[in-house]
Amino acid sequence: MELTNNRSPHHRSGRSTEVTKGDPTAKHTKAPLRAAVLLTTVVASVFLIFSSGVEADSAPRQTVLHVVQPGDTLWDLARRHTPAGGDVRATVGHIRHLNGLPGSTVEVGTALHIPSG
């Protein structure tokens, strides 16, 4: 044990008090912090899993080959090939992924694989 002299403005007696190493109350103050870190990690993991952009019906689809014509846009192509009730944005993402497109622009004459149905 070690003796310390607490001469803070809140401790006016000037007497020394004992400070023990391995304070049992320290464990209780760390427990809420550990729980908060664990909860944050779990919530972040769940968020990342569900926002990864992978759809539940992401089974491999058949594709059609389309040669880009003047006036074609990636959005228009995706809209034409998105199933009824489907998300055109998801189809744009599939087309970009299938063809390794870094952006949304397409060049006339480029052959694109487009998911069908």
C-alpha positions as CSV (number, residue, x, y, z in Angstrom):
1,M,0.0,0.0,0.0
2,E,1.1,3.5,-0.7
3,L,0.3,6.6,1.2
4,T,-0.6,9.8,-0.6
5,N,-1.2,13.3,0.6
6,N,-4.5,14.6,-0.8
7,R,-4.2,18.4,-0.7
8,S,-6.9,19.2,-3.2
9,P,-9.3,22.1,-2.6
10,H,-12.0,19.5,-1.8
11,H,-9.8,17.7,0.8
12,R,-8.9,20.2,3.5
13,S,-8.0,18.0,6.4
14,G,-4.5,17.5,5.1
15,R,-4.4,14.0,6.4
16,S,-2.9,11.2,4.3
17,T,-5.2,8.6,2.9
18,E,-4.4,5.0,1.7
19,V,-4.6,4.2,-2.0
20,T,-4.7,0.5,-2.8
21,K,-3.5,-0.8,-6.1
22,G,-6.1,-3.0,-8.0
23,D,-9.0,-0.9,-6.9
24,P,-12.1,-3.2,-7.0
25,T,-14.3,-0.3,-8.2
26,A,-12.2,0.1,-11.3
27,K,-13.6,-3.1,-12.7
28,H,-17.1,-1.7,-12.3
29,T,-16.3,1.4,-14.2
30,K,-14.8,-0.5,-17.1
31,A,-17.7,-2.8,-17.6
32,P,-20.1,-0.2,-19.1
33,L,-17.3,0.9,-21.5
34,R,-16.7,-2.6,-22.6
35,A,-20.4,-3.2,-23.1
36,A,-20.7,0.0,-25.2
37,V,-17.7,-1.0,-27.4
38,L,-19.1,-4.4,-27.9
39,L,-22.6,-3.1,-28.7
40,T,-21.1,-0.6,-31.2
41,T,-19.1,-3.3,-32.9
42,V,-22.1,-5.6,-33.2
43,V,-24.3,-2.8,-34.6
44,A,-21.6,-1.7,-37.1
45,S,-21.1,-5.3,-38.2
46,V,-24.9,-5.8,-38.8
47,F,-25.1,-2.5,-40.7
48,L,-22.1,-3.5,-43.0
49,I,-23.6,-7.0,-43.7
50,F,-27.0,-5.6,-44.7
51,S,-25.7,-2.6,-46.6
52,S,-23.1,-4.5,-48.7
53,G,-25.2,-4.0,-51.9
54,V,-25.8,-7.7,-52.3
55,E,-29.4,-8.5,-53.0
56,A,-31.1,-11.5,-51.6
57,D,-31.9,-12.7,-55.1
58,S,-28.3,-12.2,-56.4
59,A,-28.2,-15.6,-58.0
60,P,-26.3,-15.5,-61.3
61,R,-28.6,-14.2,-64.0
62,Q,-28.3,-14.8,-67.7
63,T,-27.0,-11.9,-69.7
64,V,-27.5,-10.4,-73.1
65,L,-24.9,-8.7,-75.2
66,H,-25.7,-5.2,-76.2
67,V,-23.5,-3.0,-78.4
68,V,-23.9,0.6,-77.3
69,Q,-25.5,2.8,-79.9
70,P,-25.5,6.6,-80.2
71,G,-27.8,8.0,-77.5
72,D,-27.7,5.0,-75.3
73,T,-27.1,5.7,-71.6
74,L,-26.4,3.2,-68.9
75,W,-29.6,4.2,-67.1
76,D,-31.7,3.7,-70.2
77,L,-30.2,0.3,-70.8
78,A,-30.7,-0.7,-67.2
79,R,-34.3,0.5,-67.2
80,R,-35.1,-1.5,-70.3
81,H,-33.7,-4.7,-68.7
82,T,-34.9,-4.3,-65.1
83,P,-37.7,-6.7,-64.2
84,A,-41.1,-5.2,-63.4
85,G,-41.0,-3.9,-59.8
86,G,-37.2,-4.1,-59.8
87,D,-34.7,-1.4,-58.8
88,V,-33.1,0.2,-61.8
89,R,-30.2,1.4,-59.6
90,A,-29.4,-2.3,-58.8
91,T,-29.4,-3.1,-62.5
92,V,-27.0,-0.2,-63.2
93,G,-24.8,-1.7,-60.5
94,H,-24.9,-5.2,-62.0
95,I,-24.1,-3.8,-65.5
96,R,-21.1,-1.9,-64.1
97,H,-19.9,-4.9,-62.1
98,L,-20.3,-7.3,-65.0
99,N,-18.4,-5.1,-67.4
100,G,-15.8,-3.6,-65.0
101,L,-17.1,-0.1,-65.6
102,P,-15.6,2.5,-63.3
103,G,-18.3,5.1,-63.9
104,S,-21.7,5.5,-65.6
105,T,-20.6,6.6,-69.0
106,V,-20.6,4.2,-71.9
107,E,-18.8,4.6,-75.3
108,V,-20.6,4.0,-78.6
109,G,-19.6,0.6,-80.0
110,T,-18.8,-1.0,-76.6
111,A,-20.2,-4.4,-76.1
112,L,-21.9,-4.7,-72.7
113,H,-23.1,-7.8,-70.9
114,I,-26.5,-6.8,-69.4
115,P,-28.5,-9.0,-67.0
116,S,-31.7,-10.2,-68.6
117,G,-35.0,-10.7,-66.8
